[in-house]
Amino acid sequence: MEAIVRRQKKAAGSLEKSIELDNTFHLTLVGMAGSEIMLRIVERVNDILSESRAKALQSHTRLNRAINGHIRILEALQQNDRELDSKAMEEHLNTIEEVVLGNKNTELSEKKKP
């Protein structure tokens, strides 16, 4: 996984390669859990999210946020602390949700205001 993150950093200028490595990171992470069902689910989710992932990773800031999330997950895994693992993964998902849905959530909340 460290090699994937290193390759992500080097590929920051290539959107296509960045998306490929992002998918690889997620599939490798799920593969470590050893659940064939979860692996298939993540593969399908990757297919579904490919367009939004491309939009999310288009800026260097967003790409760096994703890579930093992967680094925190990797560091947590290396400490072998399930609570820390869970927290790092949750933070990463929240960050990506904010990046992908940020504008939509802002628009929705503004529509709800009287």
SEPAVO-659712 format. One record per residue (C-alpha): x, y, z. Coordinates in steps of 0.05 Angstrom, whole numbers, plus 5000, padded with zeros to 4 digits. Layout:
<atoms>
XYZ ...
</atoms>
This chain:
<atoms>
500050005000 505950465013 508050364940 501050554917 501251204957 508251364930 505751254860 499651694874 504152264894 508252184830 502052134786 498952774812 499453094743 495552544708 488152504724 487351824691 493151514729 490851844794 483951534788 486950854771 491450884833 485651134877 481750524855 487750074868 488650354938 481350224956 481249524926 487749344961 485049595027 478649195020 482648594997 486548615062 480048495099 479347835062 471947915045 470347714973 463348024980 466248695003 471348674947 465748584895 461749144927 467649624924 469049434852 461849604834 462050254874 468550444839 464950344772 459050764794 463351314824 468351374767 465252014740 464752354808 471752114826 474352444762 471053094782 473553044854 480752924834 481153464780 484453984824 491153884857 488254104924 482853564921 487753044897 492453214954 486753155004 485152464978 492552244981 493352535051 487252125072 490551505044 496951665081 493151735147 489651065134 496350735119 499551025182 493650785224 494150095195 501550075210 500050225283 495349625284 489950025321 482949865298 479950485329 485050925295 483950535229 476550665233 477451395250 482351505192 477651165143 471651545167 475352205161 477552025090 470451855070 467852495101 473052905064 471352574998 463952655010 465153395023 469253464959 464253074916 457853324947 460153974977 456754434927 450554014925 449954005001 450954755003 445554864949 440654404986 441754745053 440755425021 434255194989 431554975057 432655665088 426256085091 
</atoms>
